[in-house]
Amino acid sequence: MTSRLAPVVAAVGPDRSAPAVAAAAADRAHRELRPLLLVAAVEGAHDPGRAHDGPWHRALARLDVLRRDLTARAPATPVRTVVRTGPASGVLREESAGAAVLVLGTGPAAGGLGPVARDLLASAACPVLAVPPGATGGSEVVAGVEGTAGTTAVLAAAALEAGTRGCPLRVVHAWPGGGALGGAAVPAAVAEAERRLVETHAARLHEGWPAVPVTVDVREGDPAPALVRLSRDAGLLVLGRPRTPAGPALVEAVAGHARCPVLVVPAPPPPRPDDARRRRAAVAPAR
């Protein structure tokens, strides 16, 4: 009996981003050997008796055009389509529960996020790949990390991306430094501790991806502008979605202005007390 692979889900809206979103989703499905699901959300009830120039029919037509184009380019990738009734945020949030990754456009205008992208980057159950208008295709994967509990998940996703794309990985850790200390100089020991923290995390990548060149880039300053600047020459930015008040703000600031696609990885759930008790019981010596 074979297990069913979770699909790559592409959010297909009525704006011009649909072909780029579908292409990015198809590329990912092809690299990961996953099925592709194209989803369109239409508000209002489906009435088959209506004239077929309404929103439901137009959504079906858009999906069919994309499906035929993607199937012609990658015939080995299974492509399904579905039109669902309801607000886009709610429909796609439900689809994210069973998806490997959700791919969507950042919004109709450059320089900010649309409401659907903003909502899903903060609430989707799976990783979200946000594709900006006119996304660039650079030569490296950039991972932005904070050194917190979610760093391992971010680096694992970034290493997988770099390894399957055959490109180098840059691990970036930007921290407030002197700005957070009222302009005071940052002790060298503090800066060195920040670097060692990131290098310890990055060193573990060599075990799983020994052929991926990894560069550690530790710098003082606001992480959002630093990551946006790096996105100009990157093929992909990978960020975590930490469970802190500042987490969504950083993700939104970067994803809304990045020049390349941004993959946002949810932070792992905090351990439950029952898990800790089970681990202690498992290692306790027998009496």
MOKA-V949103 format. One record per residue. PHI is phi in whole degrees, 0 to 359 (none if undefined). OMEGA is omega as a letter, one per 20 degrees, with the letter a starting at -180 (* if undefined). Layout:
# MOKA-V949103
phi,omega
PHI,OMEGA
PHI,OMEGA
This chain:
# MOKA-V949103
phi,omega
none,a
260,r
280,a
271,a
286,r
294,a
278,r
275,a
255,r
251,r
274,a
255,r
260,a
277,a
272,a
287,a
284,a
305,a
298,a
292,r
296,a
297,r
294,r
296,r
293,r
295,r
298,a
293,r
300,r
296,a
292,a
263,r
57,a
246,r
287,a
243,r
239,r
265,a
240,r
238,r
251,r
233,r
278,a
110,a
289,r
281,r
239,a
297,a
277,a
286,r
300,a
275,r
240,a
276,a
297,r
295,a
294,r
296,r
295,r
300,a
294,r
299,a
296,a
294,r
298,a
295,a
299,a
295,r
294,a
291,r
295,r
293,a
278,a
222,a
296,a
279,a
268,r
293,a
236,r
243,r
229,r
209,r
250,a
240,r
270,r
139,r
299,a
302,a
300,a
293,r
300,a
288,r
296,r
295,r
295,a
295,a
296,a
246,a
258,r
284,r
201,r
250,a
251,a
213,r
277,a
283,a
145,a
289,a
242,r
285,r
81,r
156,a
255,r
285,a
297,a
291,r
298,a
299,a
295,a
285,r
297,a
265,a
228,a
297,a
280,a
239,r
302,a
239,r
255,a
262,a
253,a
279,r
298,r
63,a
302,r
273,r
237,a
280,a
253,r
213,r
262,r
246,r
248,r
264,a
233,r
247,a
80,a
266,a
299,a
277,a
298,a
300,r
294,r
296,a
292,r
296,r
294,a
294,r
295,r
299,r
298,a
295,a
294,a
284,r
271,a
69,a
225,r
286,r
239,r
250,r
259,a
248,r
231,r
255,a
223,a
302,r
62,a
298,a
299,a
280,a
250,r
69,r
88,a
291,r
293,a
273,r
303,a
300,a
295,r
292,r
299,r
292,r
295,r
299,a
296,a
296,r
301,a
289,a
297,r
296,r
295,a
293,a
297,a
290,a
293,a
297,a
294,a
271,a
227,a
295,a
272,a
271,r
291,a
241,r
246,r
261,a
235,r
250,a
213,r
274,r
126,r
294,a
294,a
298,r
299,a
296,a
290,r
297,r
298,a
294,a
294,a
296,a
246,a
260,r
270,a
198,r
253,r
239,a
232,r
266,r
249,a
292,r
269,r
229,r
301,a
279,a
301,r
301,a
295,r
294,r
301,a
295,a
296,a
281,a
296,a
284,a
229,a
294,r
268,r
241,r
300,a
237,r
261,a
251,a
255,r
298,r
292,r
294,r
295,r
294,a
296,r
270,r
305,r
298,r
296,a
297,r
295,r
294,r
295,r
294,r
294,a
290,a
258,a
292,r
292,r
288,r
256,*
